[in-house]
Amino acid sequence: MAFRRRTKSYPLFSQEFVIHNHADIGFCLVLCVLIGLMFEVTAKTAFLFILPQYNISVPTADSETVHYHYGPKDLVTILFYVFITVILHAVVQEYILDKISKRLHLSKVKHSKFNESGQLVVFHLSSVIWCLYVVVTEGYLTNLRSLWEDYPHVYLSFQVKFFYLCQLAYWLHSLPELYFQKVRKEEIPRQLQYICLYLLHIAGAYLLNLSRLGLILLLLQYSTEFLFHMARLLYFADENNERLFNAWAAAFGVTRLFILTLAVLAIGFGLARVENQAFDPEKGNFNTLPCRLGVLLLVCVAQAWLMWRFIHSQLRHWREYWKEQSAKRRVPAAPRLPARPIKREPGYHENGVLKAENGTSPRTKKLKSP
């Protein structure tokens, strides 16, 4: 960071310079946008980066409320918050995770997984709290019919749209972070898989106007992921602490069941009974049979793939555990040999030297043959 001292300097614009100073570069770009707010000429452009666009005033009984819908300008806002996320990522890494990992003395493999889980614990915890607040204040939990009634849900409140923009910004920032954090080649395919899955589901819920259902599903998914990464952090701190993994395993299967049930209920039954089922992208209506089947297929395949990976990993873990137990049983305990008594020669010992009582040597001398 800009307020951190560096012991080594790198050539300007070199690969190592960009990797070690990417957060500082992002901070400078964010600072330029914030300075643009101070001048009337650049204020409109700066607000394009900072605030969600496409706001519409909807009259109500008391006053007017402001709602939002999506458009191409959202890409500019997402780009700005990608740089914000890069800065926050570096702050968490520098001032929290690095200090903890130095005390734990982890190997390179565990150090990489520790950093990954540490970042995701902070993100999932903040997202769960934020998502729960949005869901409760919008009333989606108390009225599940609101997930499909009055579809399409084109107009969003400020907090719903801003939540989706920040979610997309976080998962997009994870792609260059694979390069900045120098993630091992063996870990890149696995991380790319779940990053792309999150981007696909979040962007699909946002663009297909299924934001209400997407909030509930994200709340369930993030809660389970928080348990997993928290359990992994505790395991790195103490390898004998595996209790939270059992809680995560139980919550994982229940979460898959709830996600599938809500998806089938909202998409398969709820949207199928809505009167307006005409395909009209201009009005944001995608409520047709092929679209519903495509969304349901995507959700079901993703959940089945996650469940298969979970079962596969659990079986492998159990095999390794039983192999260790059987190996311990097969190896017999080494028999202890009885202690042999030390035979002491007659006389007395002085400073480790055997001497006779009359001063002569107690050992018999061999006579030389003539």
C-alpha positions in Angstrom: 0.0 0.0 0.0 1.0 3.6 -0.3 1.5 3.9 3.4 3.7 0.8 3.7 7.4 0.8 3.5 9.1 -1.5 1.0 12.5 -2.9 1.4 13.1 -3.6 -2.3 12.4 -1.5 -5.4 11.6 -2.9 -8.8 12.0 -1.4 -12.3 9.0 0.8 -13.3 6.2 -1.0 -15.1 7.9 -4.4 -14.8 6.0 -7.5 -13.9 7.2 -7.5 -10.3 6.5 -3.8 -10.0 2.8 -4.3 -11.1 2.4 -7.4 -8.8 3.8 -5.7 -5.7 2.1 -2.3 -6.4 -1.2 -3.2 -8.0 -3.1 -2.0 -4.9 -1.3 1.3 -5.0 -2.1 1.7 -8.8 -5.8 1.0 -8.0 -5.8 3.5 -5.2 -4.4 6.2 -7.5 -7.2 5.5 -10.1 -9.9 5.6 -7.4 -8.4 8.9 -6.0 -8.6 10.4 -9.5 -12.3 9.6 -9.7 -12.9 11.1 -6.2 -11.0 14.2 -7.2 -13.3 14.5 -10.2 -16.2 15.0 -7.9 -14.8 18.4 -6.8 -15.1 20.0 -10.2 -18.3 20.8 -12.0 -16.9 19.8 -15.4 -16.0 16.3 -14.3 -18.6 15.7 -11.6 -21.1 14.0 -14.0 -18.5 11.6 -15.3 -17.3 10.8 -11.7 -20.8 10.1 -10.6 -21.1 7.6 -13.4 -18.3 5.6 -11.8 -19.5 5.9 -8.2 -23.4 5.8 -8.2 -25.7 3.2 -9.8 -27.3 4.5 -13.0 -30.7 4.3 -14.6 -32.8 5.7 -11.8 -36.5 6.2 -12.2 -38.9 8.1 -9.8 -42.1 6.1 -9.2 -45.0 8.0 -7.5 -46.5 6.5 -4.4 -49.4 7.5 -2.1 -47.2 9.6 0.1 -44.3 10.7 -2.1 -42.0 9.4 -4.8 -39.6 6.5 -4.5 -36.5 6.0 -6.7 -36.0 2.7 -8.4 -33.3 1.4 -10.7 -32.9 -0.9 -13.7 -29.8 -2.2 -15.4 -28.0 -1.1 -18.5 -24.6 -0.8 -20.2 -23.4 2.0 -17.9 -23.4 -0.5 -15.1 -20.1 -1.9 -16.5 -18.4 1.4 -15.6 -19.7 1.3 -12.1 -18.6 -2.3 -11.7 -15.1 -1.4 -13.0 -14.8 1.3 -10.3 -15.7 -1.1 -7.5 -13.4 -3.7 -8.9 -10.5 -1.3 -8.0 -12.1 -0.7 -4.6 -12.2 -4.4 -4.0 -8.6 -4.8 -5.0 -7.6 -2.2 -2.4 -9.6 -3.9 0.3 -8.2 -7.3 -0.7 -4.6 -5.9 -0.2 -5.5 -4.3 3.2 -6.9 -7.6 4.5 -3.9 -9.5 3.2 -1.3 -7.1 4.5 -2.7 -6.2 8.0 -4.5 -9.4 9.0 -3.6 -12.5 7.1 0.1 -12.0 6.7 0.5 -11.3 10.4 -1.4 -14.4 11.4 0.4 -16.7 8.9 3.8 -15.6 10.2 2.9 -16.9 13.7 1.5 -20.2 12.3 4.7 -21.0 10.2 2.7 -22.7 7.4 4.1 -24.5 4.4 3.7 -23.0 0.9 0.6 -25.1 0.1 -1.1 -24.4 3.4 -0.1 -20.7 3.2 -1.8 -20.4 -0.2 -5.0 -22.1 1.1 -4.9 -20.0 4.3 -4.8 -16.8 2.3 -7.7 -18.0 0.1 -9.9 -19.0 3.0 -9.0 -15.8 5.0 -10.1 -13.6 2.1 -13.3 -15.6 1.6 -14.2 -15.6 5.3 -14.2 -11.8 5.3 -16.1 -11.6 2.1 -18.7 -14.3 2.9 -19.3 -12.9 6.4 -19.9 -9.4 5.2 -22.1 -10.6 2.3 -24.2 -12.8 4.6 -24.9 -9.8 6.9 -25.6 -7.5 4.0 -27.7 -9.9 2.1 -29.7 -10.8 5.3 -30.4 -7.1 5.9 -31.6 -6.6 2.3 -33.8 -9.6 2.4 -35.4 -8.7 5.7 -36.0 -5.0 4.9 -37.4 -5.9 1.4 -39.7 -8.5 3.0 -38.7 -11.4 0.8 -38.4 -13.9 3.7 -41.9 -13.2 5.1 -43.6 -13.4 1.7 -42.1 -16.1 -0.5 -44.7 -15.4 -3.2 -42.9 -12.1 -3.9 -40.2 -14.2 -5.5 -42.4 -14.8 -8.6 -45.3 -12.4 -8.2 -45.4 -9.3 -10.4 -42.7 -10.7 -12.6 -40.6 -9.2 -14.3 -38.9 -7.4 -11.4 -37.4 -4.8 -13.6 -37.2 -2.0 -11.1 -34.9 -2.5 -8.1 -34.3 -0.6 -5.0 -31.0 1.1 -4.4 -29.7 -1.5 -1.9 -30.6 -4.4 -4.1 -28.9 -3.0 -7.2 -25.9 -1.9 -5.3 -25.5 -5.3 -3.7 -25.5 -7.0 -7.1 -23.0 -4.5 -8.5 -20.6 -5.1 -5.6 -21.0 -8.9 -5.9 -20.1 -8.8 -9.6 -17.2 -6.5 -8.8 -15.8 -8.9 -6.2 -15.8 -12.0 -8.3 -14.4 -10.1 -11.3 -11.6 -8.8 -9.2 -10.8 -12.4 -8.2 -9.6 -13.2 -11.8 -6.6 -10.8 -11.8 -5.9 -11.6 -8.2 -4.9 -15.1 -9.3 -2.0 -13.4 -11.1 -1.3 -10.8 -8.4 -1.2 -13.4 -5.6 0.9 -15.8 -7.6 -1.4 -18.7 -7.1 0.1 -22.1 -7.9 -0.8 -23.6 -11.3 -2.3 -26.6 -9.6 -4.8 -24.4 -7.7 -5.8 -22.1 -10.7 -8.3 -24.5 -12.4 -10.2 -25.2 -9.1 -10.5 -21.5 -8.3 -11.5 -20.6 -11.8 -14.3 -23.1 -11.6 -16.1 -21.6 -8.6 -15.3 -18.0 -9.7 -17.0 -18.6 -13.1 -19.9 -20.4 -11.4 -20.6 -17.4 -9.1 -20.3 -14.9 -12.0 -22.7 -17.0 -14.1 -25.3 -17.3 -11.5 -25.2 -13.7 -10.1 -25.1 -12.2 -13.6 -27.9 -14.5 -14.7 -30.1 -13.5 -11.8 -29.4 -9.8 -12.4 -30.0 -9.8 -16.1 -33.0 -12.1 -16.2 -34.7 -10.0 -13.5 -34.6 -12.9 -10.9 -32.9 -10.7 -8.3 -35.3 -11.7 -5.5 -34.7 -15.4 -5.9 -31.0 -14.7 -6.4 -30.7 -12.9 -3.0 -32.2 -15.9 -1.2 -30.0 -18.4 -2.9 -26.9 -16.3 -2.3 -27.8 -16.1 1.4 -27.9 -19.9 1.7 -24.8 -20.5 -0.4 -22.7 -17.9 1.4 -23.7 -19.1 4.8 -22.4 -22.6 4.0 -19.2 -21.3 2.4 -18.5 -19.2 5.4 -18.6 -22.3 7.6 -16.3 -24.2 5.3 -13.6 -21.6 5.1 -13.9 -20.8 8.8 -13.4 -24.5 9.6 -10.3 -24.6 7.3 -8.8 -21.6 9.1 -9.3 -23.2 12.5 -7.7 -26.4 11.1 -4.6 -24.6 10.0 -4.3 -23.1 13.5 -4.8 -26.5 15.2 -4.9 -29.7 13.1 -6.8 -31.5 15.8 -9.7 -29.1 15.5 -12.1 -30.6 12.9 -15.4 -30.2 14.6 -16.5 -27.3 12.5 -16.0 -29.5 9.4 -18.8 -31.8 10.7 -21.1 -28.9 11.0 -20.3 -27.7 7.5 -20.8 -31.2 6.1 -24.3 -31.3 7.6 -25.2 -27.8 6.5 -23.8 -28.5 2.9 -26.4 -31.2 2.2 -29.3 -29.2 3.7 -28.3 -26.1 1.7 -28.3 -28.1 -1.6 -31.8 -29.3 -0.8 -33.1 -25.9 0.1 -31.6 -24.3 -3.0 -33.2 -26.9 -5.3 -36.5 -26.7 -3.6 -36.7 -22.9 -3.8 -35.6 -22.9 -7.5 -38.2 -25.5 -8.5 -40.9 -23.7 -6.4 -40.2 -20.2 -7.8 -39.3 -21.1 -11.4 -41.0 -24.3 -12.1 -44.3 -23.6 -10.3 -44.5 -19.9 -9.5 -43.4 -18.3 -12.8 -45.3 -21.0 -14.7 -48.6 -19.7 -13.3 -47.9 -16.0 -14.0 -50.2 -14.7 -16.7 -47.6 -12.7 -18.7 -45.4 -15.4 -20.4 -44.4 -13.5 -23.5 -40.7 -13.2 -24.4 -40.0 -9.5 -24.4 -36.3 -8.5 -23.7 -37.1 -4.7 -24.0 -39.5 -5.0 -21.0 -37.3 -7.5 -19.2 -39.7 -10.4 -19.5 -38.0 -13.8 -20.0 -40.8 -15.9 -18.6 -41.0 -18.6 -21.3 -40.8 -22.3 -21.1 -37.3 -22.6 -22.7 -35.9 -19.9 -20.4 -37.4 -21.5 -17.3 -36.1 -24.9 -18.3 -32.6 -23.5 -19.1 -32.4 -21.7 -15.7 -33.6 -24.8 -13.8 -31.2 -27.0 -15.7 -28.3 -24.7 -14.8 -29.2 -24.6 -11.1 -29.7 -28.4 -10.9 -26.5 -29.2 -12.8 -24.5 -26.8 -10.6 -26.0 -28.3 -7.4 -25.5 -31.9 -8.6 -21.9 -31.1 -9.5 -21.2 -29.5 -6.1 -22.8 -32.5 -4.4 -20.8 -35.0 -6.4 -17.5 -33.2 -5.5 -18.5 -33.1 -1.9 -19.2 -36.9 -1.8 -16.0 -37.6 -3.7 -13.9 -35.5 -1.2 -15.6 -37.1 1.8 -15.0 -40.6 0.5 -11.4 -39.8 -0.2 -11.0 -38.3 3.3 -12.5 -41.4 4.9 -10.3 -43.7 2.9 -7.2 -41.9 4.0 -8.4 -41.9 7.6 -9.1 -45.7 7.6 -5.7 -46.4 6.0 -4.0 -44.5 8.8 -5.9 -46.4 11.4 -5.2 -49.8 9.9 -1.5 -48.9 9.5 -1.3 -48.1 13.2 -2.9 -51.4 14.1 -0.6 -53.5 11.9 2.6 -52.0 13.2 3.4 -54.0 16.5 4.9 -52.3 19.4 8.7 -52.8 19.6 9.5 -55.3 22.4 11.6 -53.9 25.1 14.8 -55.9 25.8 15.5 -56.8 29.4 18.3 -54.7 30.9 21.5 -56.7 31.1 23.2 -56.6 34.5 26.6 -54.9 34.5 29.3 -57.3 35.7 31.7 -55.4 38.0 35.2 -56.8 38.6 36.5 -57.1 42.1 38.1 -54.1 43.6 37.0 -50.5 43.7 36.6 -47.8 41.1 38.2 -44.4 41.4 37.5 -41.9 38.8 36.4 -44.6 36.4 39.6 -46.6 36.9 39.5 -50.1 38.5 42.0 -50.5 41.3 42.7 -53.3 43.7 42.4 -52.9 47.4 46.2 -53.2 48.0 47.0 -50.8 45.1 48.0 -53.6 42.6 46.0 -54.2 39.4 43.2 -56.7 39.9 43.6 -58.0 36.3 45.9 -61.0 36.0 48.9 -60.4 33.8 49.7 -62.8 31.0 53.1 -64.4 31.3 55.3 -64.1 28.3 56.5 -67.4 27.0 60.3 -67.8 27.1 
